[in-house]
Amino acid sequence: MKTIAAPRAVREEIDRAKRGGATVGFVPTMGALHEGHASLVRLARARTGFVAASIFVNPKQFGAGEDLARYPRSLDRDAELLASLGVDLLFAPGERDLYSPRDRTRVFVEGLSNVLCGAARPGHFDGVVLVVAKLLNIVRPDEAYFGQKDAQQAVIVQRMAADLDIPVRIVIGATVREADGLAMSSRNAYLDADARRRASALYGAIAEAKRRVEAGERSAAPLAATMERRLLEAGFGVDYAAIVDGETLRPVEEIRGTVLIACAGALAGTRLIDNVALRVDGGAVEEVLLAFPEWSRYG
C-alpha cells in the first residue's frame, strides 16, 4: 500500500491504475477506523480492481465548540488496518494539501443540509459536501462507498454527485453494530462504561419503532414520541427522534414508501446518531439502504 499526501501524486497513481484497466473504488474516512469502515473497504475490494482510501479529519465540518481538537487520530494503526484489508493507496493529506486561504468556493445541497443533524449542526454538511467533492475530483473513482449509519450524509452526497454530474457511482454499505445494537462509530471511544451501557437505548428506541411498523403502525407521531421518551429515560439530550421521507428527509405523518427512522442526541457529552430505513408497501415492510442510483447518470 502506498501512502500519499499530495493530490497531484494521488492523481498520477490513479491514472496509472486506470491505464492498466482497473476500476477504482474509494472509501473516504476521518480515521479512527473500526469494523464499519472495514466493511466498506471489503465491499470496495470485492467490487473493484484498485482500492483507494483517505484519512482526513476535515475541520470545515466541525462547528464552534465541537470535538475537532479531541477527535481520535490513529494514523499508524489505521494504515496498518487498511494495508491488511488490501487497500492499494492511502490518501492522507494535511489541511494545506486540501485547503488554501484563497479558497472562495462553497457547496450547499438545498433542502437536505439544514434538517435533522443539519439543524443541530449549522454548516456541518456544507463542510462535508465540500470535502467530498474535492476528494472525488482528486481520486476520480468509479465507485465511492459511504455507510448507512450516516444516512443523511449518504443522501446528501448522492444528491450532490448527481447534481454536479460527478462521474462516480455512490455505493451505500450497511450499518455495522456492536452485540447490543449500538452502531459502530469513532465517537464511541469517548463513552465511559456507564454511558456505553446506556447508549444501547439509541438503537433500542429505533428497533422498537421498526417492530411497531412491522406490526402495522402507520402513524409517525406516536412512534417518534416513544423514541424520544426512551432516549430521555436513558439520559440522552435529544436532538431529534424523527420519521422522515427517505429522499427528502422531511417529516411524514403516514408511514409509507421509503422512510428513515432516525435519532440523534448527546450522552455524557458525546453526540451519537443512528437510523433504520424501511420500505413500506401496504402490509409489507422491508429494511433497506438509502441508495438512489437512479438520481445519477453514473448510477
C-alpha positions as CSV (number, residue, x, y, z in Angstrom):
1,M,0.0,0.0,0.0
2,K,1.3,3.4,-0.9
3,T,0.6,6.4,1.4
4,I,0.5,9.7,-0.3
5,A,-0.4,13.3,0.9
6,A,-0.1,15.3,-2.3
7,P,-3.2,15.4,-4.6
8,R,-1.1,15.5,-7.8
9,A,0.7,12.3,-6.8
10,V,-2.7,10.6,-6.0
11,R,-4.0,11.5,-9.5
12,E,-0.8,10.0,-11.0
13,E,-1.3,6.7,-9.2
14,I,-5.0,6.6,-10.1
15,D,-4.2,7.3,-13.7
16,R,-1.6,4.5,-13.7
17,A,-4.2,2.1,-12.3
18,K,-6.8,3.1,-14.9
19,R,-4.4,2.8,-17.7
20,G,-3.9,-0.8,-16.5
21,G,-7.6,-1.4,-16.9
22,A,-8.5,-1.3,-13.2
23,T,-11.8,0.1,-11.9
24,V,-11.2,2.2,-8.9
25,G,-13.1,2.0,-5.6
26,F,-12.7,4.8,-3.0
27,V,-13.5,4.8,0.8
28,P,-13.2,8.3,2.3
29,T,-12.8,8.3,6.1
30,M,-11.8,10.6,9.0
31,G,-9.7,7.8,10.5
32,A,-10.1,6.1,13.9
33,L,-11.2,3.1,11.9
34,H,-13.4,0.3,13.1
35,E,-15.3,-2.6,11.6
36,G,-17.8,-0.3,9.9
37,H,-15.0,1.2,7.8
38,A,-13.5,-2.2,7.3
39,S,-16.8,-3.5,5.9
40,L,-16.8,-0.6,3.3
41,V,-13.2,-1.5,2.3
42,R,-14.1,-5.1,1.9
43,L,-17.1,-4.1,-0.3
44,A,-14.8,-2.0,-2.5
45,R,-12.2,-4.8,-2.6
46,A,-14.9,-7.2,-3.9
47,R,-16.3,-4.8,-6.5
48,T,-13.2,-3.1,-7.9
49,G,-9.7,-3.8,-9.0
50,F,-7.9,-0.9,-7.3
51,V,-9.0,0.4,-3.8
52,A,-8.1,3.8,-2.5
53,A,-9.0,5.1,0.9
54,S,-8.5,8.5,2.5
55,I,-7.9,9.7,6.1
56,F,-8.6,13.4,6.7
57,V,-10.2,15.0,9.8
58,N,-12.0,17.7,7.9
59,P,-12.0,20.9,10.0
60,K,-14.7,22.5,7.8
61,Q,-17.4,20.1,9.1
62,F,-16.8,20.9,12.8
63,G,-18.6,23.8,14.3
64,A,-17.5,26.1,17.1
65,G,-17.3,24.1,20.4
66,E,-17.4,20.7,18.7
67,D,-14.8,18.0,19.1
68,L,-12.3,18.8,16.4
69,A,-9.3,19.0,18.8
70,R,-10.1,15.7,20.6
71,Y,-11.4,13.8,17.6
72,P,-9.5,10.4,17.8
73,R,-6.5,10.2,15.5
74,S,-4.5,7.0,15.0
75,L,-2.9,7.2,11.5
76,D,-0.3,4.5,12.0
77,R,-2.8,1.9,13.3
78,D,-5.3,2.9,10.7
79,A,-2.8,2.5,7.9
80,E,-1.9,-1.0,9.2
81,L,-5.5,-2.0,9.1
82,L,-6.1,-0.6,5.6
83,A,-3.0,-2.4,4.3
84,S,-4.2,-5.7,5.9
85,L,-7.5,-5.3,4.1
86,G,-5.9,-4.9,0.7
87,V,-6.1,-1.2,0.1
88,D,-3.7,-0.1,-2.7
89,L,-3.5,3.6,-2.0
90,L,-4.0,5.6,1.2
91,F,-4.5,9.4,0.6
92,A,-3.6,11.1,3.9
93,P,-3.4,14.8,3.2
94,G,-2.8,17.6,5.6
95,E,-5.1,20.6,5.8
96,R,-2.9,22.6,3.5
97,D,-3.0,19.9,0.9
98,L,-6.7,20.3,0.5
99,Y,-7.4,23.9,1.5
100,S,-5.9,27.3,0.7
101,P,-6.6,30.6,2.4
102,R,-7.5,31.9,-1.0
103,D,-10.4,29.4,-1.4
104,R,-13.8,31.0,-2.0
105,T,-16.0,28.2,-3.4
106,R,-18.6,26.5,-1.2
107,V,-21.1,23.7,-1.8
108,F,-24.6,23.6,-0.4
109,V,-27.3,21.0,-1.0
110,E,-30.5,22.8,-0.6
111,G,-33.3,21.3,1.4
112,L,-31.3,18.4,2.7
113,S,-28.5,20.0,4.7
114,N,-30.4,22.0,7.3
115,V,-32.7,19.4,8.7
116,L,-32.1,16.5,11.2
117,C,-28.4,16.7,12.1
118,G,-28.0,19.9,10.0
119,A,-30.5,21.7,12.2
120,A,-28.4,20.9,15.3
121,R,-25.0,21.5,13.5
122,P,-25.4,24.5,11.2
123,G,-22.9,24.4,8.3
124,H,-21.8,20.8,9.1
125,F,-23.0,19.4,5.8
126,D,-21.6,22.3,3.8
127,G,-18.2,21.2,5.1
128,V,-19.0,17.6,4.3
129,V,-20.0,18.1,0.7
130,L,-17.1,20.5,0.0
131,V,-14.5,18.0,1.1
132,V,-16.3,15.0,-0.6
133,A,-16.4,17.0,-3.8
134,K,-12.7,17.7,-3.6
135,L,-11.8,14.1,-2.7
136,L,-13.9,12.8,-5.6
137,N,-12.3,15.2,-8.0
138,I,-8.8,14.2,-6.8
139,V,-9.3,10.5,-6.7
140,R,-11.8,10.2,-9.6
141,P,-13.0,6.8,-8.6
142,D,-15.5,4.7,-10.4
143,E,-17.3,3.9,-7.2
144,A,-17.2,5.6,-3.7
145,Y,-18.5,4.0,-0.6
146,F,-20.5,5.5,2.3
147,G,-22.1,4.0,5.4
148,Q,-25.9,3.8,6.1
149,K,-25.1,4.8,9.7
150,D,-24.6,8.4,8.4
151,A,-27.8,8.2,6.4
152,Q,-28.3,11.9,6.0
153,Q,-24.7,12.3,4.7
154,A,-25.3,9.4,2.3
155,V,-28.4,11.0,0.9
156,I,-26.7,14.4,0.6
157,V,-23.6,13.0,-1.1
158,Q,-25.7,11.2,-3.6
159,R,-27.7,14.3,-4.4
160,M,-24.5,16.4,-4.7
161,A,-22.8,13.9,-7.0
162,A,-25.8,13.6,-9.2
163,D,-26.5,17.4,-9.4
164,L,-22.8,18.2,-10.2
165,D,-22.5,15.3,-12.7
166,I,-19.5,13.8,-10.9
167,P,-18.9,10.6,-12.8
168,V,-19.0,8.2,-9.8
169,R,-21.3,5.5,-8.6
170,I,-22.1,6.1,-4.9
171,V,-22.5,2.7,-3.1
172,I,-24.1,2.6,0.4
173,G,-22.9,-0.1,2.9
174,A,-25.0,-1.4,5.8
175,T,-24.5,-0.2,9.3
176,V,-22.3,-2.5,11.4
177,R,-23.3,-2.8,15.0
178,E,-22.0,-4.0,18.4
179,A,-23.6,-7.0,20.0
180,D,-26.1,-4.8,21.9
181,G,-27.1,-3.0,18.7
182,L,-25.1,0.2,19.1
183,A,-23.9,1.4,15.7
184,M,-20.1,1.4,15.4
185,S,-18.7,4.9,15.5
186,S,-15.3,6.5,16.1
187,R,-17.0,8.6,18.8
188,N,-18.0,5.5,20.8
189,A,-14.4,5.6,22.2
190,Y,-15.5,8.7,24.3
191,L,-18.0,6.7,26.3
192,D,-17.2,5.5,29.8
193,A,-18.7,2.2,31.0
194,D,-21.9,3.7,32.3
195,A,-22.5,5.8,29.2
196,R,-21.6,2.9,27.0
197,R,-24.3,0.7,28.7
198,R,-26.9,3.4,28.3
199,A,-26.0,4.2,24.7
200,S,-27.7,0.9,23.6
201,A,-31.0,2.7,24.2
202,L,-30.4,4.6,20.9
203,Y,-30.8,1.5,18.7
204,G,-33.4,0.1,21.2
205,A,-35.7,3.0,20.5
206,I,-35.3,2.7,16.8
207,A,-35.8,-1.0,16.8
208,E,-39.0,-0.7,18.8
209,A,-40.3,1.8,16.3
210,K,-39.4,-0.6,13.5
211,R,-41.2,-3.5,15.2
212,R,-44.3,-1.4,15.6
213,V,-44.2,-0.5,11.9
214,E,-43.9,-4.2,11.1
215,A,-46.9,-4.9,13.3
216,G,-49.0,-2.4,11.3
217,E,-48.5,1.0,12.9
218,R,-48.6,3.7,10.2
219,S,-48.8,6.9,12.2
220,A,-45.4,8.5,12.6
221,A,-46.1,10.9,15.6
222,P,-46.7,8.3,18.3
223,L,-43.6,6.4,17.2
224,A,-41.4,9.5,17.3
225,A,-42.8,10.4,20.7
226,T,-42.0,6.9,22.1
227,M,-38.4,7.1,20.7
228,E,-37.8,10.4,22.3
229,R,-39.2,9.2,25.7
230,R,-36.9,6.2,25.7
231,L,-33.9,8.3,24.9
232,L,-34.7,10.8,27.7
233,E,-35.1,7.9,30.1
234,A,-31.6,6.7,29.2
235,G,-30.2,10.2,29.9
236,F,-29.8,11.5,26.3
237,G,-30.1,15.1,25.5
238,V,-32.3,14.6,22.4
239,D,-31.6,16.5,19.2
240,Y,-34.3,14.7,17.3
241,A,-36.3,11.5,17.2
242,A,-38.0,11.5,13.8
243,I,-39.5,9.6,11.0
244,V,-38.9,11.3,7.6
245,D,-39.2,10.6,3.9
246,G,-36.1,8.7,2.7
247,E,-35.5,11.0,-0.3
248,T,-36.4,14.5,1.0
249,L,-35.6,13.9,4.7
250,R,-38.8,15.8,5.6
251,P,-41.2,14.6,8.4
252,V,-44.0,12.3,7.4
253,E,-47.4,11.8,9.0
254,E,-48.2,8.5,7.4
255,I,-45.5,5.8,7.1
256,R,-45.4,4.6,3.5
257,G,-42.9,4.3,0.7
258,T,-39.3,4.7,1.8
259,V,-38.9,6.2,5.2
260,L,-36.0,6.9,7.6
261,I,-36.4,6.2,11.3
262,A,-33.6,8.3,12.9
263,C,-32.5,9.6,16.3
264,A,-29.6,11.8,17.5
265,G,-28.6,13.1,20.9
266,A,-25.8,13.7,23.3
267,L,-25.0,11.2,26.1
268,A,-22.3,12.2,28.6
269,G,-21.1,14.9,26.3
270,T,-20.8,12.6,23.2
271,R,-23.2,13.1,20.3
272,L,-24.5,9.8,18.8
273,I,-26.7,9.1,15.8
274,D,-28.5,6.1,14.4
275,N,-31.2,5.1,12.0
276,V,-33.0,2.4,10.1
277,A,-34.5,2.9,6.6
278,L,-37.7,1.0,5.7
279,R,-39.6,0.4,2.5
280,V,-43.3,0.2,3.4
281,D,-45.8,-1.0,0.8
282,G,-49.2,-1.8,2.3
283,G,-48.5,-4.5,4.8
284,A,-45.1,-5.4,3.5
285,V,-42.1,-3.8,5.4
286,E,-38.5,-4.3,4.3
287,E,-35.3,-2.8,5.8
288,V,-33.4,-1.1,3.0
289,L,-30.4,1.1,2.3
290,L,-30.9,4.7,1.3
291,A,-29.3,4.2,-2.1
292,F,-30.7,6.1,-5.1
293,P,-28.6,5.2,-8.2
294,E,-31.4,6.5,-10.4
295,W,-30.5,10.0,-9.3
296,S,-27.2,9.9,-11.3
297,R,-26.3,9.3,-14.9
298,Y,-23.5,7.2,-13.5
299,G,-25.6,5.1,-11.1
